[in-house]
Amino acid sequence: MYRPKLTSASRPLTFEVEALNERGEALPTPIAGEHPLTLYLDKREIVTLMTLGQAPEALTIGYLRNQRLVGSIGEIAAVQVDWETDSVAVTTRKRVKGGDRKLRARLKKRTVTTGCGQGTVFGDLMEEIDSIRLRDDVRLSEETLYALLDAVRRHETIYKSAGAVHGCALAAGATILYFIEDVGRHNAVDAIAGRMWLDHVDGSDKVFYTTGRLTSEMVIKAAQMQIPFLVSRSGLTQMGHQIASQVGITMLGRAVNKHYLLFTGTHRFVKTVMPTMIA
């Protein structure tokens, strides 16, 4: 399977600082990292991402994928992260020309989204939504949902030690395939999208879990990855609900322990049948 040339440039994920507690005691306290990473596509500056630095190469690839700036993993020749200059240079196998009209038009129209740290979507926000078709022959049972929520709860995370981050997971049933944390949930979903491309993982029967709210950006990215199930421990926005209904994604919010709210795509969700009580 083809993989572009990659660096392996993860940053330290937490840093220790001193803080005073309510009793005036000095305590060494872990805090989450945050680093600027300026993305260059064939020497053209695209965006500066604020990131934890856990998986910068996957984040970069997933960002280009979800922004539709690159059509496939096979188009990418190399992804080179350099933290001395806080930059990542992406070269394509068939270089994207600076004067390309399609690229210029997409870069010109950018929407600042409600993502933590401000996400950005290039091009028409609703572009390509009508063409997305998700599988209707896959199901998510209530038992599997509960098992997944328990697996996420037990997963060792940066949030448990330092807070200040969002986490996203890709799961096959209740089995977590990837778990990525970052300072913005849009970064975490992009990093998972990048990992999926690198590992040639099909999303059409997978479950995507996020600790963050379900906005239009999150729904669009999940749909672009062909993922039919989207689960969050948080709530959702009106536009997120509208787009989820439009593409037919199965979306569950407020999912914690044995509680959830099923908003859209109810045909894929299998409710547990409680045994009849016999007197």
C-alpha positions as semicolon CSV with decimal commas, in nm:
position;residue;x (nm);y (nm);z (nm)
1;M;0,000;0,000;0,000
2;Y;0,130;0,343;-0,093
3;R;0,243;0,579;0,182
4;P;0,403;0,920;0,127
5;K;0,738;1,004;0,281
6;L;0,669;1,119;0,638
7;T;0,856;1,265;0,929
8;S;0,768;1,143;1,280
9;A;0,765;1,468;1,471
10;S;0,526;1,437;1,765
11;R;0,575;1,707;2,029
12;P;0,569;1,655;2,407
13;L;0,198;1,646;2,484
14;T;0,207;1,789;2,836
15;F;0,430;2,033;3,020
16;E;0,469;2,080;3,394
17;V;0,416;2,419;3,553
18;E;0,369;2,535;3,912
19;A;0,026;2,641;4,035
20;L;-0,109;2,747;4,374
21;N;-0,408;2,561;4,512
22;E;-0,684;2,705;4,731
23;R;-0,464;2,662;5,039
24;G;-0,177;2,855;4,883
25;E;0,030;2,540;4,831
26;A;0,256;2,521;4,525
27;L;0,176;2,216;4,315
28;P;0,352;2,085;4,003
29;T;0,070;2,067;3,749
30;P;0,064;1,916;3,398
31;I;-0,083;2,135;3,124
32;A;-0,155;2,056;2,759
33;G;0,087;2,168;2,490
34;E;-0,016;2,409;2,216
35;H;0,196;2,484;1,910
36;P;0,147;2,681;1,587
37;L;0,198;2,473;1,273
38;T;0,195;2,657;0,940
39;L;0,097;2,432;0,649
40;Y;0,256;2,480;0,308
41;L;0,119;2,296;0,005
42;D;0,380;2,290;-0,272
43;K;0,541;2,599;-0,115
44;R;0,210;2,785;-0,098
45;E;0,104;2,888;0,254
46;I;-0,242;2,751;0,332
47;V;-0,317;2,795;0,703
48;T;-0,166;2,802;1,052
49;L;-0,309;2,535;1,282
50;M;-0,284;2,551;1,661
51;T;-0,218;2,194;1,770
52;L;-0,120;1,974;2,060
53;G;0,138;1,818;1,829
54;Q;0,041;1,456;1,893
55;A;0,018;1,352;1,527
56;P;0,117;1,649;1,308
57;E;0,168;1,448;0,988
58;A;-0,172;1,277;1,015
59;L;-0,331;1,611;1,108
60;T;-0,185;1,771;0,796
61;I;-0,300;1,492;0,564
62;G;-0,646;1,484;0,719
63;Y;-0,678;1,861;0,695
64;L;-0,597;1,853;0,323
65;R;-0,839;1,563;0,279
66;N;-1,130;1,724;0,462
67;Q;-1,078;2,059;0,291
68;R;-1,077;1,879;-0,047
69;L;-0,742;2,039;-0,129
70;V;-0,597;1,696;-0,213
71;G;-0,801;1,424;-0,379
72;S;-0,626;1,108;-0,256
73;I;-0,334;0,988;-0,047
74;G;-0,164;0,888;-0,373
75;E;-0,131;1,255;-0,471
76;I;0,093;1,330;-0,172
77;A;0,467;1,271;-0,215
78;A;0,592;1,389;0,124
79;V;0,487;1,552;0,452
80;Q;0,778;1,709;0,638
81;V;0,724;1,866;0,982
82;D;0,990;2,104;1,117
83;W;0,924;2,232;1,469
84;E;1,224;2,466;1,455
85;T;1,027;2,674;1,206
86;D;0,681;2,558;1,329
87;S;0,593;2,449;0,978
88;V;0,490;2,149;0,772
89;A;0,576;2,125;0,403
90;V;0,359;1,906;0,181
91;T;0,476;1,823;-0,169
92;T;0,248;1,655;-0,417
93;R;0,346;1,408;-0,686
94;K;0,182;1,630;-0,945
95;R;0,241;1,975;-0,810
96;V;-0,059;2,197;-0,748
97;K;0,017;2,510;-0,945
98;G;-0,020;2,841;-0,764
99;G;-0,226;2,975;-1,048
100;D;-0,468;2,684;-1,056
101;R;-0,813;2,840;-1,067
102;K;-0,988;2,570;-0,866
103;L;-0,737;2,588;-0,582
104;R;-0,738;2,968;-0,581
105;A;-1,117;2,977;-0,572
106;R;-1,131;2,731;-0,282
107;L;-0,868;2,919;-0,083
108;K;-1,035;3,253;-0,150
109;K;-1,366;3,145;0,001
110;R;-1,303;3,048;0,360
111;T;-1,551;3,012;0,644
112;V;-1,433;3,046;1,004
113;T;-1,626;2,778;1,191
114;T;-1,725;2,732;1,554
115;G;-1,442;2,485;1,613
116;C;-1,236;2,534;1,929
117;G;-0,950;2,764;1,838
118;Q;-1,154;2,856;1,528
119;G;-1,166;2,598;1,255
120;T;-1,166;2,696;0,890
121;V;-1,353;2,545;0,599
122;F;-1,244;2,639;0,247
123;G;-1,491;2,663;-0,038
124;D;-1,868;2,633;-0,022
125;L;-1,965;2,482;0,315
126;M;-2,245;2,281;0,154
127;E;-2,046;2,180;-0,152
128;E;-2,061;1,809;-0,234
129;I;-2,307;1,734;0,048
130;D;-2,581;1,629;-0,195
131;S;-2,347;1,380;-0,360
132;I;-2,255;1,195;-0,039
133;R;-2,414;0,853;0,002
134;L;-2,372;0,663;0,328
135;R;-2,432;0,291;0,372
136;D;-2,778;0,191;0,488
137;D;-2,701;-0,177;0,545
138;V;-2,500;-0,127;0,866
139;R;-2,638;-0,108;1,220
140;L;-2,529;0,014;1,562
141;S;-2,688;-0,162;1,857
142;E;-2,752;-0,005;2,193
143;E;-2,528;-0,266;2,358
144;T;-2,241;-0,176;2,124
145;L;-2,291;0,193;2,194
146;Y;-2,270;0,135;2,569
147;A;-1,959;-0,081;2,527
148;L;-1,793;0,189;2,316
149;L;-1,873;0,460;2,570
150;D;-1,720;0,242;2,841
151;A;-1,408;0,181;2,628
152;V;-1,369;0,556;2,574
153;R;-1,416;0,621;2,947
154;R;-1,141;0,372;3,032
155;H;-0,901;0,500;2,766
156;E;-0,596;0,676;2,908
157;T;-0,612;1,035;2,789
158;I;-0,426;1,363;2,811
159;Y;-0,755;1,516;2,925
160;K;-0,745;1,310;3,246
161;S;-0,402;1,444;3,341
162;A;-0,402;1,796;3,196
163;G;-0,748;1,884;3,063
164;A;-0,783;2,154;2,795
165;V;-0,811;1,912;2,500
166;H;-1,078;1,740;2,293
167;G;-1,064;1,374;2,201
168;C;-1,191;1,187;1,896
169;A;-1,202;0,814;1,830
170;L;-1,266;0,591;1,531
171;A;-1,418;0,259;1,628
172;A;-1,515;-0,069;1,467
173;G;-1,810;-0,160;1,684
174;A;-1,686;-0,108;2,040
175;T;-1,319;-0,154;1,945
176;I;-1,124;0,172;1,933
177;L;-0,900;0,184;1,625
178;Y;-0,763;0,535;1,674
179;F;-0,789;0,783;1,960
180;I;-0,650;1,132;1,897
181;E;-0,656;1,436;2,125
182;D;-0,586;1,797;2,032
183;V;-0,658;2,149;2,149
184;G;-0,940;2,170;1,894
185;R;-1,186;1,897;1,805
186;H;-1,152;1,987;1,435
187;N;-0,780;1,903;1,459
188;A;-0,854;1,568;1,621
189;V;-1,102;1,467;1,350
190;D;-0,858;1,576;1,078
191;A;-0,579;1,368;1,236
192;I;-0,803;1,062;1,235
193;A;-0,896;1,130;0,871
194;G;-0,524;1,141;0,793
195;R;-0,459;0,813;0,973
196;M;-0,744;0,650;0,781
197;W;-0,593;0,758;0,448
198;L;-0,244;0,644;0,550
199;D;-0,370;0,303;0,664
200;H;-0,630;0,270;0,385
201;V;-0,912;0,227;0,639
202;D;-1,268;0,221;0,503
203;G;-1,504;0,435;0,712
204;S;-1,831;0,305;0,570
205;D;-1,908;0,077;0,867
206;K;-1,727;0,268;1,142
207;V;-1,834;0,479;1,440
208;F;-1,684;0,823;1,502
209;Y;-1,682;0,946;1,862
210;T;-1,599;1,298;1,979
211;T;-1,597;1,474;2,313
212;G;-1,688;1,800;2,137
213;R;-2,018;1,938;2,018
214;L;-2,162;1,828;1,685
215;T;-2,143;2,131;1,459
216;S;-2,191;2,150;1,083
217;E;-1,813;2,113;1,040
218;M;-1,801;1,788;1,237
219;V;-2,097;1,637;1,051
220;I;-1,956;1,732;0,709
221;K;-1,615;1,582;0,790
222;A;-1,766;1,256;0,918
223;A;-1,984;1,232;0,606
224;Q;-1,685;1,300;0,378
225;M;-1,508;1,007;0,543
226;Q;-1,819;0,796;0,463
227;I;-1,875;0,728;0,836
228;P;-2,243;0,652;0,906
229;F;-2,237;0,681;1,288
230;L;-2,146;0,998;1,478
231;V;-2,150;0,999;1,859
232;S;-2,072;1,281;2,102
233;R;-2,079;1,321;2,477
234;S;-2,178;1,683;2,411
235;G;-2,468;1,850;2,229
236;L;-2,521;1,973;1,877
237;T;-2,603;2,284;1,677
238;Q;-2,903;2,354;1,457
239;M;-2,690;2,346;1,141
240;G;-2,523;2,026;1,253
241;H;-2,866;1,868;1,293
242;Q;-2,982;2,001;0,955
243;I;-2,685;1,858;0,765
244;A;-2,698;1,526;0,954
245;S;-3,063;1,493;0,850
246;Q;-2,977;1,583;0,493
247;V;-2,700;1,324;0,452
248;G;-2,877;1,063;0,663
249;I;-2,600;1,016;0,919
250;T;-2,694;0,841;1,245
251;M;-2,614;1,103;1,509
252;L;-2,624;1,058;1,886
253;G;-2,548;1,331;2,138
254;R;-2,525;1,362;2,518
255;A;-2,390;1,007;2,515
256;V;-2,249;0,933;2,862
257;N;-2,267;0,602;3,051
258;K;-2,617;0,463;2,977
259;H;-2,766;0,790;2,854
260;Y;-2,791;0,920;2,498
261;L;-3,014;1,119;2,264
262;L;-3,067;0,979;1,914
263;F;-3,126;1,272;1,678
264;T;-3,102;1,150;1,318
265;G;-3,059;0,833;1,112
266;T;-3,275;0,628;1,348
267;H;-3,306;0,344;1,094
268;R;-2,946;0,229;1,163
269;F;-2,982;0,220;1,542
270;V;-3,100;-0,102;1,708
271;K;-3,270;-0,044;2,042
272;T;-3,228;-0,310;2,307
273;V;-3,547;-0,510;2,360
274;M;-3,601;-0,537;2,733
275;P;-3,710;-0,883;2,851
276;T;-4,074;-0,907;2,953
277;M;-4,119;-0,922;3,328
278;I;-4,309;-1,236;3,433
279;A;-4,501;-1,211;3,760
